[in-house]
Amino acid sequence: MKNTNKCHVKKDDKVKILAGKDRGKIGKVLKVINKKSRILVESINIVKRHTKPSAKNRQGGIVESEAPIQWTNVMLMCNKCMSPSRIRMRQLDDGKKVRVCTKCDEVLDA
């Protein structure tokens, strides 16, 4: 079965968290997991994992790492107006599609 989900954010985008324990925080997208409709955001949704000592990790102990969150719980941050905003798709003269901020009409794709 093919997943047809399309995400409005890409890797290295700046996003604001809208829901959950980290509501209101801003972070950078590290990874987009398309099949599960989730994204990994830097220093957001930190979970602790207890690990046993192994060949890789001699000490063991508690390891903190980011866990993925649903991409519907984030909103893209515009670099120009510095606020979270919805996006619109616009086609340039050369035929390339780009994401545009709805508030200030700034092109978000580099």
Buried (B, 14 or more C-beta within 10 A) or exposed (E): EEEEEEBBBEEEBBBBBBEEEBEEBBBBBBEBEEEEBBBBBBEBBEEEEEEEEEEEEEEEEEEEEBEBBEBEBBBBBBEEEEEBBEBEEEEEEEEEEBBBBEEEEBEBEE
